[in-house]
Every structure is written in C-alpha cells, then in structure tokens.
Amino acid sequence: MTDSAAPRTIRTAVVGYGLSGSVFHAPLIGTDARYSLDIIATSNVERQKAATARYPGVRTVHDGDAVLARAADLDLVVLGTPPATHYPLAKAALEAGLDVVVDKPFAVTSEEGQELVALAQQRGRVLTVFQNRRWDGDFLTLRKLLAADAVGKVTRFESRFERWSPAIAKAWKAHATASDGGGVLFDLGSHLIDQALLLFGPATVVHAELRARRADERADDDVFLVLRHTSGVLSHLTMNMLCAQQGPRFRVLGSVGGYTKNGVDPQEPYIVAGGSPLDAEYGEEAPEWAGLLGRDGHLDALPTERGAYPEFYRLLADKILDGGTASKLPLPVDPADAVETIKLIEKARELAGERA
C-alpha cells in the first residue's frame, strides 16, 4: 500500500487547555482514530505538562499565533479560548486555509459571527460551533419524547442551568464584561437558547431579567428569559451561578402530559474524574435520576438516553473527510444557528436596559 492510499487523518490543534480544551475537545479528539491531536496551545506551564503526560507525542505551544505559524502542517483548529478571542483567532485560521471549531459563544456580537460565516463560505472552509449540549442525555431524551408526541402539543418549556458558585474561579471571567463575552448569559445561556431553538424553532425575546449578584461579577450571573417561538411555545430559560436550591433541569408542559427532569448530564464530571469517552459506562446516567413523564398521579419514570458528546466530532470528521464544504453531509452545528443565538442574547440585553 502506498502512502497516498493510507486513510487520511485530520491533523488537529486545540487552542486553550482549560476546562474546554482538557475536558471536552482533547479527550473527544484523542479517542477518535480519524483525528491526530498534534498541537495543544496553552501558556500555562502546568497545563503544558498535563497535556504532554496525557497525550504523549503532542506538541505544546504558547498561543494561537504559534499554532497558526504551523498552519501548513494542520487541517483543523479548535478554539477553546475566552470568547473575546474567538473572532480574531477564527478569522486568522480561516484565512490560513484551516477548518475551524469555535467554542460557544461563537462570537461576542452577531455581526462578528456573520462575518465569520461569510468568510468560511468565501474560503471554502468548514466552520462549526461546539454546542456540545445538543448531545446531553437528557436533551436527547426530550427530543425523542417530542418526536413521539408523548406530551401532546407543547405550551411551555422550562430549562435551567443553576449552580452554587459564589466565587468566580477563572481569572478571565472575573475581569470580563459583557462586551468581552463575560457573564452567564453568554456562557450557559448559549446552551439554553440553542436547545430551545432546536426544539421549537425561531423565537423572539419577550422578557429579560439580567442581574449581577456576586460582588466581583462584572457582567451577569442571574438571568431569566422568556422566548416566544413562532410555533406558539413559550420557553422560560433560567441561568444562575448563585443558586442555593436548584430547580428541575427541564420541565415541559403539554396538552396531554408533561416531563420533568432533575440533575445534569454526567459526561463532563466523568471526564474530569479521569474517565474516557471510550469507556462502556461513558454517558450513562444513574437510574435514580430518571425523569418523570405523564400527569400528577400518573407518572412514569423514564430512563435517560445515553449522552453522546463524541457525536459532534464524528459528524465533523464525516463532513471534512467527505470533501468538506463540497460534501452534502450536515455539519454537527450550523454556525448560522449560533448567530441566531447571539442575536437573541443581544435582544435580551436591549430589553433588560443593558448595553453589551
């Protein structure tokens, strides 16, 4: 067999090795044989040591510029960096002829997002956004329920990400304003809005409450939004970083029944604890966290579907190896969807009397 006949691997660099790079991107890429994890960029010496210990043979560099200097040896750049860096780094990577994955939020303005989408089309490069929570087990369960019309016509959708985090752990988050992409609306809100749009279609923001509860919060850490979808559904979205008692992750009310789900998807803590996406138990949720389907007095426990974050990179490899933008295969996430999410975030800030 000649070298030209050998299966192609997608030569990949991950920029940023904090939570995003070390828990999501690198483990998913490193366990998919169609990728080679060649470079990890981080200026933190301890993170460099951790990266090389976990991925022998990977090259570590200090920043995105050092990655782009090696563009000729790469196919894909994955950006797990703070939001304010997404636009300039993604633009530079596309201009260097690379395919690009951008972590959420896609950009800090919808204008920047639209510019990146247009540039990717112009350059014929694959561009997508890491909305991994489309593959949360509870969200996959909910999509399956709705497809089966299990609750009838949906009237209200409640979705929450609530945490007790009185201290801001990351230095960049402690200093980031909304214009830098800081705050829970850009962070967890990007997931909640994306999921609501995926389930119920286009929407407008009809109510928005944004507050900063923590003393050192420079953007927002307590947010409540109401979306009105053209389908008629109302979505109530809650995100709170100073929540001592957390509500259900999902509550869906319909014409014949409802679905309530507590707890959060286990994939992130599983990887943090040292597990691998290749493990047989990866993505499986403990039975006691099963959601409840039906009506009060007639409730059935519904086991949660297995979470599937690796699906993002599986779909992306399919797309790239099938010809990239020339392929008719779908992107894991259309970046135009991420632009619509940012537009709703901008509208929410406008309604709440803020200026991003």
C-alpha positions as CSV (number, residue, x, y, z in Angstrom):
1,M,0.0,0.0,0.0
2,T,1.4,3.4,-0.9
3,D,1.2,6.4,1.4
4,S,-1.4,8.0,-0.9
5,A,-3.7,5.1,-0.3
6,A,-3.4,5.4,3.5
7,P,-6.5,6.6,5.3
8,R,-6.4,10.3,5.9
9,T,-6.3,11.7,9.4
10,I,-7.4,15.2,10.3
11,R,-4.3,17.0,11.7
12,T,-5.7,19.0,14.7
13,A,-4.6,21.7,17.1
14,V,-6.5,22.6,20.2
15,V,-6.0,26.2,21.3
16,G,-6.7,26.6,25.1
17,Y,-6.3,23.8,27.6
18,G,-8.6,24.9,30.4
19,L,-11.9,23.2,31.1
20,S,-13.0,23.3,27.5
21,G,-9.7,22.0,26.0
22,S,-8.8,19.5,28.6
23,V,-12.3,18.0,29.4
24,F,-14.2,18.4,26.1
25,H,-12.1,18.8,23.0
26,A,-8.9,17.0,23.6
27,P,-10.5,13.8,25.0
28,L,-13.0,13.6,22.2
29,I,-10.4,14.2,19.5
30,G,-7.8,12.0,21.1
31,T,-10.2,9.0,21.2
32,D,-11.4,9.3,17.5
33,A,-9.0,7.5,15.2
34,R,-9.8,9.8,12.3
35,Y,-8.1,12.7,14.1
36,S,-4.5,13.2,15.1
37,L,-4.1,15.5,18.1
38,D,-0.9,17.3,17.0
39,I,-0.7,20.6,18.9
40,I,-2.1,21.9,22.2
41,A,-1.7,25.6,22.8
42,T,-1.6,26.9,26.4
43,S,0.7,29.4,28.1
44,N,0.3,27.7,31.5
45,V,3.3,25.5,32.2
46,E,1.4,23.1,34.4
47,R,-1.2,22.6,31.8
48,Q,1.5,22.0,29.2
49,K,2.9,19.3,31.4
50,A,-0.5,17.8,31.9
51,A,-1.2,17.8,28.2
52,T,2.0,16.0,27.3
53,A,1.5,13.5,30.1
54,R,-1.9,12.6,28.8
55,Y,-1.2,12.8,25.1
56,P,2.4,11.5,24.5
57,G,3.8,13.0,21.3
58,V,1.6,16.1,21.3
59,R,3.5,19.3,20.8
60,T,2.7,22.2,23.2
61,V,3.0,25.8,22.2
62,H,2.1,29.0,24.0
63,D,-0.7,30.6,22.0
64,G,-2.9,30.7,18.9
65,D,-0.3,32.6,16.9
66,A,2.2,29.8,17.4
67,V,-0.4,27.4,16.1
68,L,-1.1,29.4,13.0
69,A,2.6,29.6,12.3
70,R,2.3,25.8,11.7
71,A,-0.8,26.0,9.6
72,A,0.8,24.2,6.7
73,D,1.0,21.1,9.0
74,L,-2.6,21.2,10.1
75,D,-6.1,20.7,8.8
76,L,-8.3,21.8,11.8
77,V,-8.0,24.3,14.6
78,V,-10.3,24.0,17.7
79,L,-10.7,27.2,19.7
80,G,-11.4,26.6,23.4
81,T,-10.3,30.1,24.4
82,P,-12.1,33.0,26.1
83,P,-15.0,34.5,24.0
84,A,-13.3,37.8,23.1
85,T,-10.6,35.8,21.3
86,H,-12.9,33.7,19.1
87,Y,-13.5,36.2,16.3
88,P,-9.8,37.2,15.7
89,L,-8.5,33.6,16.1
90,A,-11.2,32.1,13.9
91,K,-10.7,34.7,11.2
92,A,-7.0,34.2,11.2
93,A,-7.4,30.4,11.0
94,L,-9.9,30.6,8.1
95,E,-7.6,32.9,6.2
96,A,-4.8,30.5,6.8
97,G,-6.8,27.8,5.0
98,L,-7.9,25.8,8.0
99,D,-11.2,24.3,9.1
100,V,-12.3,25.7,12.4
101,V,-14.3,24.6,15.5
102,V,-15.2,27.5,17.8
103,D,-16.4,27.0,21.3
104,K,-19.6,28.7,22.4
105,P,-20.3,31.6,22.5
106,F,-19.5,31.7,18.8
107,A,-18.6,35.4,19.0
108,V,-19.4,38.4,21.2
109,T,-21.6,40.1,18.6
110,S,-23.8,38.7,15.9
111,E,-22.0,40.9,13.3
112,E,-18.7,39.2,14.1
113,G,-20.5,35.8,13.8
114,Q,-22.0,36.7,10.4
115,E,-18.6,37.9,9.2
116,L,-17.0,34.5,10.1
117,V,-19.8,32.6,8.4
118,A,-19.3,34.6,5.2
119,L,-15.5,34.2,5.3
120,A,-15.8,30.5,5.7
121,Q,-18.1,30.3,2.7
122,Q,-15.7,32.5,0.7
123,R,-12.7,30.5,1.6
124,G,-14.4,27.1,1.2
125,R,-13.6,26.1,4.8
126,V,-15.6,24.1,7.3
127,L,-16.7,26.2,10.2
128,T,-18.8,24.9,13.1
129,V,-19.6,25.7,16.8
130,F,-19.2,23.4,19.7
131,Q,-22.7,23.3,21.1
132,N,-22.0,20.0,22.9
133,R,-25.1,20.1,25.0
134,R,-27.2,19.1,21.9
135,W,-25.8,15.7,22.9
136,D,-26.7,15.7,26.6
137,G,-28.5,12.5,27.5
138,D,-31.5,14.4,29.0
139,F,-31.8,16.6,25.9
140,L,-31.7,13.6,23.6
141,T,-34.4,12.0,25.8
142,L,-36.5,15.1,25.4
143,R,-36.1,15.3,21.7
144,K,-37.2,11.6,21.4
145,L,-40.3,12.4,23.6
146,L,-41.3,15.3,21.5
147,A,-40.8,13.4,18.3
148,A,-43.2,10.7,19.6
149,D,-45.7,13.4,20.7
150,A,-45.6,12.0,24.2
151,V,-46.8,15.2,25.9
152,G,-49.1,16.4,23.2
153,K,-49.0,20.0,22.0
154,V,-46.3,21.7,24.0
155,T,-47.3,25.0,25.6
156,R,-44.4,25.8,27.9
157,F,-40.8,24.7,28.1
158,E,-38.7,25.4,31.2
159,S,-35.0,24.9,31.0
160,R,-32.4,25.7,33.7
161,F,-28.7,25.7,34.4
162,E,-28.3,26.7,38.1
163,R,-25.2,26.3,40.2
164,W,-23.9,27.4,43.6
165,S,-20.6,29.2,42.7
166,P,-20.2,32.2,45.0
167,A,-16.6,32.6,43.9
168,I,-15.6,33.2,40.3
169,A,-13.0,30.5,39.7
170,K,-11.5,31.6,36.3
171,A,-9.4,34.8,36.2
172,W,-10.6,35.9,32.8
173,K,-14.2,35.5,33.9
174,A,-13.6,37.7,37.0
175,H,-12.5,40.5,34.7
176,A,-14.7,40.0,31.7
177,T,-17.6,42.4,31.0
178,A,-20.5,41.6,28.7
179,S,-18.6,43.2,25.8
180,D,-15.8,40.7,26.4
181,G,-18.2,37.8,26.3
182,G,-18.4,37.5,30.1
183,G,-21.4,36.6,32.1
184,V,-23.7,33.6,32.5
185,L,-26.0,34.7,29.6
186,F,-23.1,34.2,27.1
187,D,-21.9,31.1,28.9
188,L,-24.7,28.8,29.9
189,G,-27.3,30.9,28.2
190,S,-25.8,30.0,24.8
191,H,-26.7,26.4,25.5
192,L,-30.2,27.0,26.8
193,I,-31.1,29.3,23.9
194,D,-29.6,26.9,21.3
195,Q,-31.5,24.0,22.7
196,A,-34.8,25.9,22.8
197,L,-34.4,27.0,19.2
198,L,-33.5,23.4,18.1
199,L,-36.7,22.0,19.8
200,F,-39.3,24.7,19.0
201,G,-37.9,26.8,16.1
202,P,-37.4,30.5,15.7
203,A,-38.2,32.8,18.6
204,T,-38.2,36.3,19.9
205,V,-37.2,37.5,23.4
206,V,-40.3,38.9,25.1
207,H,-38.9,39.3,28.6
208,A,-35.4,39.5,30.1
209,E,-34.0,40.0,33.6
210,L,-30.3,40.3,34.0
211,R,-28.6,40.8,37.4
212,A,-25.1,40.6,38.9
213,R,-25.4,39.1,42.4
214,R,-21.8,38.3,43.2
215,A,-19.7,41.2,44.4
216,D,-17.0,40.7,41.8
217,E,-19.2,39.9,38.9
218,R,-18.7,42.4,36.0
219,A,-21.4,41.1,33.7
220,D,-24.3,38.9,34.8
221,D,-24.7,35.8,36.9
222,D,-28.5,35.6,37.4
223,V,-30.6,35.7,34.2
224,F,-34.2,34.8,33.3
225,L,-35.5,35.0,29.7
226,V,-38.9,34.3,28.1
227,L,-38.8,33.3,24.4
228,R,-41.9,33.2,22.3
229,H,-41.5,30.8,19.4
230,T,-43.3,31.1,16.1
231,S,-44.6,27.6,16.9
232,G,-46.5,29.1,19.8
233,V,-44.4,27.6,22.6
234,L,-43.1,29.8,25.4
235,S,-39.6,29.0,26.7
236,H,-38.7,30.0,30.2
237,L,-34.9,29.9,30.5
238,T,-33.1,30.4,33.8
239,M,-29.4,30.6,34.4
240,N,-28.0,31.4,37.9
241,M,-24.5,31.0,39.4
242,L,-25.6,31.8,42.9
243,C,-28.4,29.4,43.4
244,A,-28.6,27.6,46.7
245,Q,-31.6,25.4,45.8
246,Q,-31.8,24.3,42.2
247,G,-35.0,23.7,40.2
248,P,-35.6,21.0,37.5
249,R,-33.2,20.9,34.6
250,F,-36.2,20.5,32.3
251,R,-40.0,20.9,32.7
252,V,-42.1,20.5,29.7
253,L,-45.9,21.0,29.8
254,G,-48.2,19.8,27.0
255,S,-51.8,19.2,26.2
256,V,-51.8,15.5,27.4
257,G,-48.9,15.4,29.8
258,G,-45.6,16.7,30.9
259,Y,-41.9,15.8,31.5
260,T,-39.8,16.8,34.5
261,K,-36.1,16.1,34.7
262,N,-33.7,16.9,37.6
263,G,-29.9,16.7,37.6
264,V,-27.3,17.4,35.0
265,D,-25.7,15.4,32.3
266,P,-22.9,13.2,33.7
267,Q,-20.4,13.4,30.8
268,E,-18.4,16.4,32.0
269,P,-17.8,15.1,35.6
270,Y,-17.0,11.7,34.2
271,I,-14.1,13.0,32.1
272,V,-13.0,15.3,35.0
273,A,-12.8,12.2,37.2
274,G,-10.4,10.6,34.7
275,G,-12.8,8.6,32.6
276,S,-12.6,8.1,28.8
277,P,-15.3,8.6,26.1
278,L,-14.4,5.0,25.1
279,D,-15.5,3.5,28.4
280,A,-18.6,1.3,28.3
281,E,-20.3,3.4,31.0
282,Y,-19.5,6.8,29.5
283,G,-22.6,8.9,29.1
284,E,-24.8,6.6,31.2
285,E,-26.9,8.3,33.9
286,A,-27.7,6.6,37.2
287,P,-31.3,5.2,37.2
288,E,-32.3,7.3,40.2
289,W,-32.0,10.4,38.0
290,A,-34.7,9.2,35.6
291,G,-37.2,11.9,34.5
292,L,-40.9,11.7,35.2
293,L,-43.4,11.5,32.3
294,G,-47.2,11.9,32.5
295,R,-49.6,13.7,34.8
296,D,-49.7,14.1,38.6
297,G,-51.0,10.8,39.9
298,H,-50.0,9.0,36.7
299,L,-46.2,9.5,36.5
300,D,-43.8,7.0,35.0
301,A,-40.0,7.1,35.5
302,L,-38.3,7.5,32.1
303,P,-34.6,6.3,31.9
304,T,-32.3,8.9,30.3
305,E,-30.8,8.3,26.9
306,R,-27.0,7.8,26.9
307,G,-25.1,11.1,26.4
308,A,-23.1,11.4,23.2
309,Y,-20.6,14.2,23.1
310,P,-18.4,12.2,20.7
311,E,-21.1,12.5,18.1
312,F,-20.0,16.1,17.4
313,Y,-16.6,15.1,16.3
314,R,-17.9,12.0,14.5
315,L,-20.1,14.2,12.4
316,L,-17.4,16.7,11.8
317,A,-14.9,14.0,10.6
318,D,-17.6,12.7,8.3
319,K,-18.0,16.2,6.8
320,I,-14.3,17.0,6.4
321,L,-13.3,13.6,5.0
322,D,-16.2,13.6,2.6
323,G,-15.0,16.7,0.9
324,G,-15.5,19.5,3.4
325,T,-17.8,22.2,2.2
326,A,-18.4,20.3,-1.1
327,S,-20.0,17.4,0.9
328,K,-23.7,17.2,1.3
329,L,-23.3,15.7,4.8
330,P,-24.5,18.0,7.6
331,L,-22.3,20.0,9.9
332,P,-22.6,19.0,13.6
333,V,-23.8,22.5,14.3
334,D,-24.6,25.1,11.6
335,P,-22.8,28.3,12.6
336,A,-25.8,30.3,11.4
337,D,-27.7,28.7,14.3
338,A,-25.1,30.2,16.7
339,V,-25.5,33.6,15.1
340,E,-29.3,33.5,15.8
341,T,-28.5,32.6,19.4
342,I,-26.2,35.7,19.7
343,K,-29.0,37.9,18.2
344,L,-31.3,36.7,21.0
345,I,-28.7,37.5,23.6
346,E,-28.3,41.0,22.1
347,K,-32.1,41.4,22.2
348,A,-32.2,40.3,25.8
349,R,-29.6,42.9,26.8
350,E,-31.6,45.5,25.0
351,L,-34.8,44.6,26.7
352,A,-33.1,44.5,30.1
353,G,-31.8,48.0,29.5
354,E,-28.1,46.9,29.2
355,R,-25.6,47.7,26.5
356,A,-23.2,44.8,25.7
